[in-house]
């Protein structure tokens, strides 16, 4: 029983002002102007990966990324007919 008491006694509350991990969306909105292009590139790459996982599991197409994926597909396939 004393073990549980000392275990909980040793826990400290979370310091909300400490430097915490942030997600890419927050970083994209609050980054330095010099870092914006790099963070935007990383954000786009990660959203494409998330979209692919979503499409594989559900079979649905996300309208936000439909144009981007179509343009990437056309670039990847090349101009085969003309």
CNS distance restraints for C-alpha pairs under 8 A (distance, minus, plus):
assign (resid   1 and name CA) (resid   5 and name CA) 6.66 0.50 0.50
assign (resid   2 and name CA) (resid   6 and name CA) 6.20 0.50 0.50
assign (resid   3 and name CA) (resid   7 and name CA) 6.03 0.50 0.50
assign (resid   4 and name CA) (resid   8 and name CA) 6.28 0.50 0.50
assign (resid   5 and name CA) (resid   9 and name CA) 6.05 0.50 0.50
assign (resid   6 and name CA) (resid  10 and name CA) 6.11 0.50 0.50
assign (resid   7 and name CA) (resid  11 and name CA) 6.88 0.50 0.50
assign (resid  22 and name CA) (resid  26 and name CA) 6.37 0.50 0.50
assign (resid  22 and name CA) (resid  27 and name CA) 6.68 0.50 0.50
assign (resid  23 and name CA) (resid  27 and name CA) 6.34 0.50 0.50
assign (resid  24 and name CA) (resid  28 and name CA) 5.90 0.50 0.50
assign (resid  24 and name CA) (resid  39 and name CA) 7.55 0.50 0.50
assign (resid  24 and name CA) (resid  43 and name CA) 6.19 0.50 0.50
assign (resid  25 and name CA) (resid  29 and name CA) 6.40 0.50 0.50
assign (resid  25 and name CA) (resid  43 and name CA) 7.53 0.50 0.50
assign (resid  26 and name CA) (resid  30 and name CA) 6.12 0.50 0.50
assign (resid  27 and name CA) (resid  31 and name CA) 5.40 0.50 0.50
assign (resid  27 and name CA) (resid  39 and name CA) 7.53 0.50 0.50
assign (resid  28 and name CA) (resid  36 and name CA) 6.65 0.50 0.50
assign (resid  28 and name CA) (resid  39 and name CA) 6.18 0.50 0.50
assign (resid  28 and name CA) (resid  40 and name CA) 6.63 0.50 0.50
assign (resid  28 and name CA) (resid  43 and name CA) 7.85 0.50 0.50
assign (resid  31 and name CA) (resid  35 and name CA) 6.45 0.50 0.50
assign (resid  31 and name CA) (resid  36 and name CA) 6.31 0.50 0.50
assign (resid  32 and name CA) (resid  36 and name CA) 6.44 0.50 0.50
assign (resid  35 and name CA) (resid  39 and name CA) 6.26 0.50 0.50
assign (resid  36 and name CA) (resid  40 and name CA) 5.96 0.50 0.50
assign (resid  37 and name CA) (resid  41 and name CA) 6.18 0.50 0.50
assign (resid  38 and name CA) (resid  42 and name CA) 6.38 0.50 0.50
assign (resid  39 and name CA) (resid  43 and name CA) 5.97 0.50 0.50
assign (resid  40 and name CA) (resid  44 and name CA) 6.08 0.50 0.50
assign (resid  41 and name CA) (resid  45 and name CA) 6.25 0.50 0.50
assign (resid  42 and name CA) (resid  46 and name CA) 6.20 0.50 0.50
assign (resid  43 and name CA) (resid  47 and name CA) 6.11 0.50 0.50
assign (resid  44 and name CA) (resid  48 and name CA) 6.19 0.50 0.50
assign (resid  45 and name CA) (resid  49 and name CA) 6.44 0.50 0.50
assign (resid  46 and name CA) (resid  50 and name CA) 6.21 0.50 0.50
assign (resid  47 and name CA) (resid  51 and name CA) 5.99 0.50 0.50
assign (resid  48 and name CA) (resid  52 and name CA) 6.17 0.50 0.50
assign (resid  48 and name CA) (resid  65 and name CA) 7.79 0.50 0.50
assign (resid  49 and name CA) (resid  53 and name CA) 6.39 0.50 0.50
assign (resid  50 and name CA) (resid  54 and name CA) 6.16 0.50 0.50
assign (resid  51 and name CA) (resid  55 and name CA) 6.04 0.50 0.50
assign (resid  51 and name CA) (resid  62 and name CA) 7.25 0.50 0.50
assign (resid  51 and name CA) (resid  65 and name CA) 7.87 0.50 0.50
assign (resid  52 and name CA) (resid  56 and name CA) 6.11 0.50 0.50
assign (resid  53 and name CA) (resid  57 and name CA) 6.24 0.50 0.50
assign (resid  54 and name CA) (resid  58 and name CA) 6.00 0.50 0.50
assign (resid  54 and name CA) (resid  59 and name CA) 7.57 0.50 0.50
assign (resid  54 and name CA) (resid  60 and name CA) 7.58 0.50 0.50
assign (resid  55 and name CA) (resid  59 and name CA) 4.79 0.50 0.50
assign (resid  55 and name CA) (resid  60 and name CA) 5.35 0.50 0.50
assign (resid  55 and name CA) (resid  61 and name CA) 6.15 0.50 0.50
assign (resid  55 and name CA) (resid  62 and name CA) 7.80 0.50 0.50
assign (resid  61 and name CA) (resid  66 and name CA) 7.06 0.50 0.50
assign (resid  62 and name CA) (resid  66 and name CA) 6.34 0.50 0.50
assign (resid  63 and name CA) (resid  67 and name CA) 7.85 0.50 0.50
assign (resid  65 and name CA) (resid  69 and name CA) 6.12 0.50 0.50
assign (resid  66 and name CA) (resid  70 and name CA) 6.15 0.50 0.50
assign (resid  67 and name CA) (resid  71 and name CA) 6.20 0.50 0.50
assign (resid  68 and name CA) (resid  72 and name CA) 6.18 0.50 0.50
assign (resid  69 and name CA) (resid  73 and name CA) 6.00 0.50 0.50
assign (resid  70 and name CA) (resid  74 and name CA) 6.20 0.50 0.50
assign (resid  71 and name CA) (resid  75 and name CA) 6.22 0.50 0.50
assign (resid  72 and name CA) (resid  76 and name CA) 6.04 0.50 0.50
assign (resid  73 and name CA) (resid  77 and name CA) 6.00 0.50 0.50
assign (resid  74 and name CA) (resid  78 and name CA) 5.78 0.50 0.50
assign (resid  74 and name CA) (resid  79 and name CA) 7.40 0.50 0.50
assign (resid  75 and name CA) (resid  79 and name CA) 7.83 0.50 0.50
